[in-house]
Amino acid sequence: MLVSGGVQTLTDRIQAELATFEHDPVRARKALRDLLVADRPSFRLAALPWLREGNRRAGVQFLFELLKDVLPICNPALISLEDDVAIARVVMESEPLLDVKLARRITDSRLRGSEEIDNAVALRILEVLATITDGTRILPMLIQVLREPDPRLRSKAALLVGRTNKNAQWVEQVLQQPDARVRANSIEALWGVDTEAVRAVLRGALRDSNNRVIGNALLGLYRLGDAVTIGLTLRMSQHPAPLFRATAAWVMGETGDPRFLPTLAQMVRETDTQARHMRIELHAIPVPHRELLLGVASVRLSRGGIPGPHLRRIEEVKFAFQIPSH
């Protein structure tokens, strides 16, 4: 029985057994197994520091063996996505069908008589699956998740299904669904797929009523070298709705294209009310892309490629991004 502060006490016990594992593995194995049997939920939490590290020592590997039926944890209240993914990758070395096992956690929990898992846990499972599998083996189960009432689960499942089948016709059907998140993720799933059918679907998605769907379609076409996206993105940056302008700013940042720099500089000078959403998107631009935008602009400036007045715009964007001037 654990005393007050049980998990910490249990962590100390685990640490002590791991320290002696190399010298007396038989005794340490039995002690660790007994601790697990005594309080399985607390043992799992107490073992997290070593599971996160993914250390290859024999004692840590034994922890993975003891807990293989409950790893990765996939509970955002207990562990970060990064740690869950790291743990999942270690588990997959000895359990190559982990993706199937994880997907079944969701589908089996929805069966009559089964204990239903929390939607936050189900979403974390899908997030882990997105990083460890190509989805081929679990496609039928992912399609079941598309029928879930929670729109977050449906949209994440749509992304995984789309990445797996890369089927333009399937995405075209999904675009008829009322949930904008599902439509947007299905478009994202086609990024990097260069077929005429995919290009046609992406162009069709530009007529969608939702800013995220249009933004994902613009970025997908840009990455396929479709030059028309430059003008369309610039036009979207002038949209009367702030959310659409915010999405345009996000697309510009994701491309890392210096041609968008003057427009981004102009956007950050809008009034607070107009720019509330755009400032969120500007700060969400990945740091490497911010630096690419500003770095290329600075190089062009030093070579006389950008007129002097644009220097103020570059400095304004640096201020908005909180990037120091050089």
C-alpha contacts under 8 A as a table, 3 or more apart, distances in Angstrom:
res1	aa1	res2	aa2	distance
1	M	38	A	7.31
2	L	5	G	7.84
2	L	6	G	4.88
2	L	7	V	7.90
2	L	9	T	7.43
2	L	10	L	7.52
3	V	6	G	5.22
3	V	9	T	7.48
5	G	8	Q	5.66
5	G	9	T	6.27
6	G	9	T	4.99
6	G	10	L	5.96
6	G	42	S	7.89
7	V	10	L	4.91
7	V	11	T	6.01
7	V	42	S	5.92
7	V	43	F	7.43
7	V	45	L	7.26
7	V	46	A	5.62
8	Q	11	T	4.92
8	Q	12	D	6.33
8	Q	46	A	6.96
9	T	12	D	5.16
9	T	13	R	6.38
10	L	13	R	4.93
10	L	14	I	6.18
10	L	35	L	7.97
10	L	42	S	7.73
10	L	43	F	6.92
10	L	46	A	6.19
11	T	14	I	5.13
11	T	15	Q	6.13
11	T	43	F	7.93
11	T	46	A	4.81
11	T	47	A	6.63
12	D	15	Q	5.05
12	D	16	A	6.15
13	R	16	A	5.11
13	R	17	E	6.31
14	I	17	E	5.15
14	I	18	L	6.13
14	I	32	L	6.83
14	I	46	A	7.76
14	I	47	A	7.19
15	Q	18	L	5.13
15	Q	19	A	6.15
16	A	19	A	5.15
16	A	20	T	6.67
17	E	20	T	5.33
17	E	21	F	5.96
17	E	28	A	5.42
17	E	31	A	7.27
17	E	32	L	7.03
18	L	21	F	4.91
18	L	22	E	7.87
18	L	28	A	7.22
18	L	59	G	5.37
18	L	60	V	7.30
19	A	22	E	7.45
20	T	23	H	5.42
20	T	24	D	6.10
20	T	25	P	7.43
20	T	28	A	6.90
21	F	24	D	5.37
21	F	25	P	4.61
21	F	28	A	5.42
21	F	29	R	7.59
21	F	58	A	7.49
21	F	59	G	5.70
22	E	25	P	5.74
22	E	58	A	7.30
22	E	59	G	7.41
24	D	27	R	5.74
24	D	28	A	6.22
25	P	28	A	5.00
25	P	29	R	5.83
25	P	59	G	7.98
26	V	29	R	5.32
26	V	30	K	6.44
27	R	30	K	5.26
27	R	31	A	6.18
28	A	31	A	5.02
28	A	32	L	6.07
29	R	32	L	5.25
29	R	33	R	6.07
29	R	62	F	7.61
30	K	33	R	5.09
30	K	34	D	6.07
31	A	34	D	5.12
31	A	35	L	6.28
32	L	35	L	5.09
32	L	36	L	6.29
33	R	36	L	5.08
33	R	37	V	6.28
33	R	66	L	7.29
34	D	37	V	5.12
34	D	38	A	6.14
35	L	38	A	5.17
35	L	39	D	6.53
35	L	40	R	7.74
35	L	43	F	6.87
36	L	39	D	5.54
36	L	40	R	4.85
36	L	43	F	5.50
36	L	44	R	7.83
37	V	40	R	5.77
39	D	42	S	5.59
39	D	43	F	6.01
40	R	43	F	5.10
40	R	44	R	6.26
41	P	44	R	5.31
41	P	45	L	6.58
42	S	45	L	5.18
42	S	46	A	6.04
43	F	46	A	5.02
43	F	47	A	6.02
44	R	47	A	5.28
44	R	48	L	6.58
44	R	67	L	7.26
45	L	48	L	5.39
45	L	78	L	7.91
46	A	49	P	7.26
47	A	50	W	5.84
47	A	51	L	6.32
47	A	63	L	7.49
48	L	51	L	4.89
48	L	52	R	5.90
49	P	52	R	5.38
49	P	53	E	6.59
50	W	53	E	5.19
50	W	54	G	6.56
50	W	55	N	6.96
50	W	60	V	6.46
51	L	54	G	5.35
51	L	55	N	7.57
51	L	60	V	7.17
51	L	63	L	7.61
51	L	64	F	7.18
51	L	87	I	6.41
52	R	83	D	5.65
52	R	84	D	7.92
52	R	86	A	6.92
52	R	87	I	6.34
54	G	60	V	7.58
54	G	86	A	7.36
54	G	87	I	6.79
54	G	90	V	6.84
55	N	60	V	6.27
55	N	61	Q	7.60
56	R	60	V	6.56
56	R	61	Q	6.25
57	R	60	V	5.46
57	R	61	Q	6.26
58	A	61	Q	5.06
58	A	62	F	6.21
59	G	62	F	5.06
59	G	63	L	6.54
60	V	63	L	4.98
60	V	64	F	6.54
61	Q	64	F	5.11
61	Q	65	E	6.32
62	F	65	E	4.87
62	F	66	L	6.14
63	L	66	L	5.06
63	L	67	L	6.20
64	F	67	L	5.21
64	F	68	K	5.56
64	F	71	L	7.92
64	F	91	V	7.17
65	E	68	K	5.23
66	L	69	D	7.89
67	L	70	V	5.59
67	L	71	L	6.21
68	K	71	L	5.24
68	K	72	P	7.94
68	K	91	V	7.00
70	V	73	I	6.12
71	L	74	C	7.77
71	L	87	I	7.26
71	L	88	A	6.90
71	L	91	V	7.32
72	P	84	D	5.62
72	P	85	V	7.57
72	P	87	I	5.86
72	P	88	A	5.29
72	P	91	V	7.74
73	I	79	I	7.50
73	I	84	D	6.57
74	C	79	I	7.36
74	C	81	L	7.70
74	C	84	D	6.23
74	C	121	V	5.72
74	C	122	A	7.83
74	C	124	R	5.40
74	C	125	I	5.64
74	C	128	V	7.76
75	N	78	L	5.53
75	N	79	I	6.19
75	N	120	A	7.22
75	N	121	V	5.05
75	N	124	R	6.64
76	P	79	I	5.37
76	P	80	S	6.01
76	P	81	L	7.11
76	P	120	A	7.04
76	P	121	V	6.81
76	P	124	R	6.77
79	I	83	D	6.54
79	I	84	D	6.69
80	S	83	D	5.30
80	S	84	D	6.23
81	L	84	D	4.97
81	L	85	V	6.11
81	L	124	R	7.27
81	L	127	E	7.71
81	L	128	V	7.23
82	E	85	V	5.25
82	E	86	A	6.26
83	D	86	A	5.03
83	D	87	I	6.13
84	D	87	I	5.19
84	D	88	A	6.07
84	D	128	V	7.04
85	V	88	A	4.95
85	V	89	R	6.22
85	V	128	V	5.70
85	V	131	T	7.29
85	V	132	I	7.60
86	A	89	R	5.29
86	A	90	V	6.60
87	I	90	V	5.24
87	I	91	V	6.28
88	A	91	V	5.05
88	A	92	M	6.10
88	A	98	L	7.93
88	A	128	V	7.71
88	A	132	I	7.65
89	R	92	M	5.16
89	R	93	E	6.81
89	R	132	I	7.02
90	V	93	E	5.57
90	V	94	S	7.70
91	V	94	S	5.79
91	V	95	E	5.93
91	V	98	L	7.53
92	M	95	E	4.54
92	M	96	P	4.78
92	M	97	L	7.22
92	M	98	L	5.93
93	E	96	P	6.24
95	E	98	L	5.64
96	P	99	D	7.69
97	L	100	V	5.47
97	L	101	K	6.55
98	L	101	K	4.96
98	L	102	L	6.10
99	D	102	L	5.17
99	D	103	A	6.17
99	D	129	L	6.33
99	D	132	I	7.41
99	D	133	T	6.49
99	D	135	G	7.99
99	D	137	R	7.88
99	D	138	I	7.12
100	V	103	A	5.19
100	V	104	R	6.17
100	V	137	R	6.81
100	V	138	I	5.80
101	K	104	R	5.19
101	K	105	R	6.53
102	L	105	R	5.14
102	L	106	I	7.23
102	L	125	I	6.54
102	L	129	L	7.70
103	A	106	I	5.55
103	A	107	T	6.58
103	A	125	I	7.35
103	A	126	L	7.70
103	A	129	L	7.96
103	A	138	I	6.73
103	A	141	M	6.51
103	A	142	L	7.45
104	R	107	T	4.95
104	R	108	D	5.31
104	R	109	S	7.72
104	R	141	M	7.33
105	R	108	D	5.61
105	R	109	S	5.99
105	R	117	I	7.89
105	R	122	A	7.90
106	I	109	S	5.33
106	I	110	R	6.68
106	I	117	I	7.08
106	I	122	A	5.95
106	I	145	V	7.95
107	T	110	R	5.36
107	T	111	L	6.96
107	T	141	M	6.62
107	T	144	Q	7.24
107	T	145	V	7.33
108	D	111	L	5.31
108	D	114	S	6.86
109	S	114	S	5.16
109	S	115	E	5.50
109	S	116	E	4.47
109	S	117	I	6.10
110	R	114	S	6.66
110	R	115	E	7.71
110	R	116	E	5.80
111	L	114	S	5.60
117	I	121	V	6.60
117	I	122	A	6.74
118	D	121	V	5.26
118	D	122	A	6.35
119	N	122	A	4.88
119	N	123	L	6.04
119	N	150	D	7.60
119	N	153	L	7.65
120	A	123	L	5.09
120	A	124	R	6.25
121	V	124	R	5.05
121	V	125	I	6.24
122	A	125	I	5.07
122	A	126	L	6.44
122	A	153	L	7.42
123	L	126	L	5.13
123	L	127	E	6.27
123	L	152	R	7.30
123	L	153	L	5.83
123	L	156	K	7.59
124	R	127	E	4.92
124	R	128	V	6.19
125	I	128	V	5.16
125	I	129	L	6.13
126	L	129	L	4.95
126	L	130	A	6.13
126	L	153	L	7.87
126	L	156	K	6.77
126	L	157	A	7.12
127	E	130	A	5.15
127	E	131	T	6.97
127	E	156	K	7.64
128	V	131	T	5.48
128	V	132	I	6.50
129	L	132	I	5.26
129	L	133	T	5.75
129	L	135	G	7.73
130	A	133	T	6.30
130	A	134	D	7.57
130	A	135	G	7.88
130	A	160	L	6.43
133	T	136	T	7.82
134	D	163	R	7.63
134	D	164	T	6.07
135	G	138	I	5.32
135	G	139	L	5.75
135	G	160	L	6.75
135	G	161	V	7.17
135	G	163	R	7.81
135	G	164	T	5.38
136	T	139	L	5.52
136	T	164	T	6.06
136	T	165	N	7.96
137	R	140	P	7.91
138	I	141	M	5.37
138	I	142	L	6.21
139	L	142	L	5.04
139	L	143	I	6.23
139	L	161	V	6.43
139	L	164	T	7.39
140	P	143	I	5.20
140	P	144	Q	6.58
141	M	144	Q	5.05
141	M	145	V	6.58
142	L	145	V	5.04
142	L	146	L	6.62
142	L	157	A	5.75
142	L	160	L	7.44
142	L	161	V	6.46
143	I	146	L	5.13
143	I	147	R	7.37
143	I	157	A	7.26
143	I	161	V	7.05
144	Q	147	R	5.64
144	Q	148	E	7.44
145	V	148	E	5.21
145	V	153	L	6.81
145	V	154	R	6.16
145	V	157	A	6.20
146	L	153	L	7.33
146	L	154	R	4.62
146	L	155	S	7.65
146	L	157	A	5.93
146	L	158	A	6.64
147	R	154	R	6.84
148	E	151	P	7.37
148	E	153	L	6.66
148	E	154	R	6.06
149	P	153	L	8.00
149	P	154	R	7.58
150	D	153	L	5.52
150	D	154	R	6.48
151	P	154	R	4.95
151	P	155	S	6.01
151	P	179	D	7.23
151	P	181	R	7.40
151	P	182	V	7.51
152	R	155	S	5.27
152	R	156	K	6.24
152	R	181	R	7.66
153	L	156	K	5.27
153	L	157	A	6.03
154	R	157	A	5.10
154	R	158	A	6.05
154	R	182	V	6.31
155	S	158	A	5.00
155	S	159	L	6.40
155	S	181	R	5.42
155	S	182	V	4.00
155	S	183	R	7.57
155	S	184	A	7.97
155	S	185	N	6.00
155	S	186	S	7.79
156	K	159	L	5.16
156	K	160	L	6.44
156	K	182	V	7.46
156	K	185	N	6.99
157	A	160	L	5.09
157	A	161	V	6.01
158	A	161	V	5.14
158	A	162	G	5.91
158	A	182	V	5.93
158	A	183	R	7.99
158	A	185	N	6.14
158	A	186	S	5.46
159	L	162	G	5.19
159	L	163	R	6.14
159	L	182	V	7.69
159	L	185	N	4.80
159	L	186	S	5.16
159	L	187	I	7.96
159	L	188	E	6.84
159	L	189	A	5.24
160	L	163	R	5.15
160	L	164	T	6.14
160	L	189	A	7.18
161	V	164	T	5.07
161	V	165	N	6.20
161	V	189	A	7.95
162	G	165	N	5.48
162	G	166	K	5.29
162	G	167	N	6.75
162	G	170	W	7.81
162	G	171	V	6.91
162	G	186	S	5.66
162	G	187	I	7.99
162	G	189	A	4.89
162	G	190	L	6.77
163	R	166	K	5.36
163	R	189	A	4.68
163	R	190	L	6.63
166	K	189	A	7.13
166	K	190	L	6.15
166	K	193	V	7.26
167	N	170	W	5.33
167	N	171	V	6.47
167	N	198	V	7.96
168	A	171	V	5.14
168	A	172	E	6.11
168	A	190	L	7.64
168	A	197	A	6.01
168	A	198	V	5.22
168	A	201	V	6.47
169	Q	172	E	4.98
169	Q	173	Q	6.47
169	Q	197	A	7.89
170	W	173	Q	5.19
170	W	174	V	6.36
171	V	174	V	4.88
171	V	175	L	6.19
171	V	183	R	8.00
171	V	186	S	5.83
171	V	187	I	6.96
171	V	201	V	7.67
172	E	175	L	5.23
172	E	176	Q	7.25
172	E	201	V	6.34
173	Q	176	Q	5.62
173	Q	177	Q	7.69
174	V	177	Q	5.50
174	V	182	V	7.48
174	V	183	R	6.19
174	V	186	S	7.08
175	L	182	V	8.00
175	L	183	R	5.10
175	L	186	S	7.74
175	L	205	A	7.74
176	Q	183	R	7.90
177	Q	180	A	7.62
177	Q	182	V	7.51
177	Q	183	R	6.89
179	D	182	V	5.48
179	D	183	R	6.52
180	A	183	R	4.99
180	A	184	A	6.01
180	A	210	N	6.47
180	A	212	R	7.73
180	A	213	V	7.06
181	R	184	A	5.06
181	R	185	N	6.12
181	R	212	R	7.79
181	R	213	V	7.88
182	V	185	N	5.29
182	V	186	S	6.13
183	R	186	S	5.21
183	R	187	I	6.42
183	R	213	V	6.36
184	A	187	I	5.24
184	A	188	E	6.32
184	A	212	R	5.85
184	A	213	V	4.23
184	A	214	I	7.85
184	A	216	N	6.51
185	N	188	E	4.87
185	N	189	A	6.18
185	N	213	V	7.83
186	S	189	A	5.13
186	S	190	L	7.04
187	I	190	L	5.48
187	I	191	W	7.29
187	I	202	L	6.99
187	I	205	A	7.83
187	I	213	V	6.90
187	I	216	N	6.28
187	I	217	A	6.28
187	I	220	G	7.98
188	E	191	W	5.46
188	E	216	N	5.76
188	E	217	A	7.40
188	E	220	G	7.20
190	L	193	V	5.54
190	L	198	V	6.98
190	L	220	G	7.31
191	W	220	G	4.96
191	W	223	R	7.63
192	G	220	G	7.00
192	G	223	R	7.00
192	G	224	L	6.94
193	V	198	V	6.82
194	D	198	V	6.55
194	D	199	R	7.06
194	D	224	L	6.65
195	T	198	V	5.22
195	T	199	R	6.27
196	E	199	R	5.03
196	E	200	A	6.14
197	A	200	A	5.13
197	A	201	V	6.37
198	V	201	V	5.09
198	V	202	L	6.17
199	R	202	L	5.10
199	R	203	R	6.10
199	R	221	L	6.95
200	A	203	R	5.13
200	A	204	G	6.10
201	V	204	G	4.98
201	V	205	A	6.16
202	L	205	A	5.05
202	L	206	L	6.73
202	L	217	A	5.03
202	L	218	L	7.61
202	L	220	G	7.19
202	L	221	L	6.76
203	R	206	L	5.36
203	R	207	R	7.71
203	R	217	A	6.98
203	R	221	L	7.77
204	G	207	R	5.81
204	G	208	D	7.63
205	A	208	D	5.22
205	A	213	V	6.65
205	A	214	I	6.08
205	A	217	A	6.13
206	L	213	V	7.46
206	L	214	I	4.85
206	L	217	A	6.26
206	L	218	L	7.24
207	R	214	I	7.27
208	D	211	N	7.83
208	D	213	V	6.57
208	D	214	I	6.27
209	S	213	V	7.92
209	S	214	I	7.87
210	N	213	V	5.49
210	N	214	I	6.44
211	N	214	I	5.19
211	N	215	G	5.98
211	N	243	L	6.77
211	N	244	F	5.18
211	N	247	T	6.41
212	R	215	G	4.97
212	R	216	N	6.07
212	R	247	T	6.69
213	V	216	N	5.30
213	V	217	A	6.23
214	I	217	A	5.06
214	I	218	L	6.11
215	G	218	L	5.09
215	G	219	L	6.21
215	G	247	T	5.94
215	G	248	A	6.66
215	G	251	V	6.27
216	N	219	L	5.19
216	N	220	G	6.04
216	N	251	V	7.87
217	A	220	G	5.06
217	A	221	L	6.15
218	L	221	L	5.24
218	L	222	Y	6.05
218	L	229	T	5.89
218	L	232	L	7.83
218	L	233	T	7.11
218	L	251	V	7.38
219	L	222	Y	4.99
219	L	223	R	6.19
219	L	229	T	7.88
219	L	251	V	6.03
219	L	254	E	7.70
219	L	255	T	7.23
220	G	223	R	5.30
220	G	224	L	6.51
221	L	224	L	5.00
221	L	225	G	6.53
221	L	226	D	5.39
221	L	229	T	6.74
222	Y	225	G	5.14
222	Y	226	D	5.20
222	Y	227	A	6.82
222	Y	229	T	5.78
222	Y	230	I	7.67
222	Y	255	T	7.64
223	R	226	D	7.37
223	R	255	T	7.85
226	D	229	T	6.09
227	A	230	I	6.00
227	A	231	G	7.99
228	V	231	G	5.75
228	V	232	L	6.45
229	T	232	L	4.91
229	T	233	T	5.81
230	I	233	T	5.33
230	I	234	L	6.28
231	G	234	L	5.11
231	G	235	R	6.09
232	L	235	R	4.99
232	L	236	M	6.12
233	T	236	M	4.96
233	T	237	S	6.30
233	T	248	A	5.78
233	T	251	V	7.45
233	T	252	M	7.48
234	L	237	S	5.09
234	L	238	Q	6.99
234	L	248	A	7.34
234	L	260	F	7.79
234	L	263	T	7.56
235	R	238	Q	5.41
235	R	239	H	6.91
236	M	239	H	5.05
236	M	244	F	6.49
236	M	245	R	6.04
236	M	248	A	5.79
237	S	244	F	7.07
237	S	245	R	4.46
237	S	246	A	7.52
237	S	248	A	5.18
237	S	249	A	6.87
237	S	263	T	7.95
238	Q	245	R	6.40
239	H	242	P	7.26
239	H	244	F	6.11
239	H	245	R	5.79
240	P	244	F	7.80
240	P	245	R	7.71
241	A	244	F	5.53
241	A	245	R	6.61
242	P	245	R	5.05
242	P	246	A	6.02
242	P	274	Q	6.22
242	P	275	A	7.19
242	P	277	H	6.33
242	P	278	M	7.11
243	L	246	A	4.92
243	L	247	T	6.20
243	L	277	H	6.26
243	L	278	M	7.47
244	F	247	T	5.08
244	F	248	A	6.23
245	R	248	A	4.96
245	R	249	A	6.31
245	R	278	M	6.61
246	A	249	A	5.10
246	A	250	W	6.36
246	A	277	H	5.63
246	A	278	M	4.10
246	A	279	R	7.63
246	A	280	I	7.78
246	A	281	E	5.76
246	A	282	L	7.84
247	T	250	W	4.93
247	T	251	V	6.20
247	T	278	M	7.64
247	T	281	E	7.07
248	A	251	V	5.09
248	A	252	M	6.22
249	A	252	M	5.11
249	A	253	G	6.24
249	A	264	L	6.74
249	A	278	M	6.64
249	A	281	E	6.39
249	A	282	L	6.29
250	W	253	G	5.14
250	W	254	E	6.13
250	W	281	E	5.44
250	W	282	L	6.44
250	W	284	A	7.44
250	W	285	I	6.32
251	V	254	E	5.11
251	V	255	T	6.27
252	M	255	T	5.37
252	M	256	G	6.53
252	M	257	D	6.77
252	M	260	F	6.10
252	M	264	L	7.95
253	G	256	G	5.29
253	G	257	D	7.47
253	G	282	L	7.32
253	G	285	I	5.28
253	G	286	P	7.40
253	G	289	H	6.16
253	G	290	R	6.65
253	G	293	L	7.83
254	E	285	I	6.47
254	E	286	P	7.23
254	E	289	H	6.54
255	T	289	H	7.46
256	G	289	H	4.89
256	G	290	R	6.99
256	G	292	L	5.98
256	G	293	L	5.47
257	D	260	F	6.01
257	D	261	L	7.72
257	D	292	L	7.94
257	D	293	L	6.25
258	P	261	L	5.24
258	P	292	L	7.68
258	P	293	L	4.89
258	P	294	L	7.45
258	P	296	V	6.45
258	P	297	A	6.24
259	R	262	P	7.28
260	F	263	T	5.44
260	F	264	L	6.22
261	L	264	L	5.12
261	L	265	A	6.18
261	L	293	L	6.63
261	L	294	L	7.71
261	L	297	A	7.64
261	L	314	I	7.47
262	P	265	A	5.09
262	P	266	Q	6.26
262	P	310	H	7.23
262	P	313	R	6.45
262	P	314	I	7.75
263	T	266	Q	5.02
263	T	267	M	6.15
264	L	267	M	5.01
264	L	268	V	6.42
264	L	317	V	7.04
265	A	268	V	5.50
265	A	269	R	6.89
265	A	313	R	5.11
265	A	314	I	6.76
265	A	316	E	6.15
265	A	317	V	5.22
266	Q	269	R	5.43
266	Q	270	E	7.20
266	Q	313	R	7.34
267	M	270	E	5.62
267	M	275	A	7.30
267	M	278	M	7.64
268	V	275	A	6.78
268	V	278	M	7.63
268	V	279	R	6.96
268	V	316	E	7.60
268	V	317	V	7.08
268	V	320	A	6.85
270	E	274	Q	6.11
270	E	275	A	5.65
271	T	274	Q	5.30
271	T	275	A	5.93
272	D	275	A	5.07
272	D	276	R	5.70
273	T	276	R	5.56
274	Q	277	H	7.49
274	Q	278	M	7.84
275	A	278	M	4.89
275	A	279	R	5.79
276	R	279	R	5.57
276	R	280	I	6.77
277	H	280	I	5.28
277	H	281	E	6.56
278	M	281	E	5.02
278	M	282	L	6.02
279	R	282	L	4.95
279	R	283	H	6.13
279	R	320	A	7.80
280	I	283	H	5.39
280	I	284	A	6.23
281	E	284	A	4.85
281	E	285	I	6.51
282	L	285	I	5.43
282	L	320	A	7.79
282	L	321	F	7.14
283	H	320	A	7.70
283	H	321	F	6.00
285	I	289	H	6.77
285	I	290	R	6.49
286	P	289	H	5.42
286	P	290	R	6.37
287	V	290	R	4.99
287	V	291	E	6.17
288	P	291	E	5.13
288	P	292	L	6.05
289	H	292	L	4.83
289	H	293	L	6.11
290	R	293	L	5.21
290	R	294	L	6.26
290	R	321	F	7.70
291	E	294	L	5.11
291	E	295	G	5.50
292	L	295	G	4.99
292	L	296	V	5.88
293	L	296	V	5.65
293	L	297	A	6.22
294	L	297	A	5.03
294	L	298	S	6.02
294	L	314	I	6.85
294	L	318	K	7.64
295	G	298	S	5.08
295	G	299	V	6.24
296	V	299	V	5.08
296	V	300	R	6.20
297	A	300	R	5.15
297	A	301	L	6.08
297	A	306	I	7.47
297	A	314	I	7.61
298	S	301	L	4.91
298	S	302	S	6.17
299	V	302	S	5.17
299	V	303	R	6.31
300	R	303	R	5.08
300	R	304	G	6.15
300	R	305	G	4.52
300	R	306	I	5.85
301	L	304	G	5.00
301	L	305	G	5.20
301	L	306	I	4.68
301	L	307	P	7.18
301	L	308	G	7.76
301	L	311	L	7.67
302	S	305	G	7.30
303	R	306	I	7.96
304	G	307	P	6.89
306	I	310	H	6.45
306	I	311	L	7.92
307	P	310	H	5.76
307	P	311	L	7.63
308	G	311	L	5.61
309	P	312	R	5.94
309	P	313	R	7.39
310	H	313	R	4.99
310	H	314	I	6.34
311	L	314	I	5.09
311	L	315	E	6.28
312	R	315	E	5.09
312	R	316	E	6.13
313	R	316	E	4.99
313	R	317	V	6.25
314	I	317	V	5.21
314	I	318	K	6.18
315	E	318	K	4.96
315	E	319	F	6.17
315	E	325	S	7.17
316	E	319	F	5.03
316	E	320	A	6.27
317	V	320	A	4.99
317	V	321	F	6.09
318	K	321	F	5.08
318	K	322	Q	5.80
318	K	323	I	4.89
318	K	324	P	6.69
318	K	325	S	6.96
319	F	322	Q	4.87
319	F	323	I	6.23
319	F	324	P	7.52
320	A	323	I	7.80
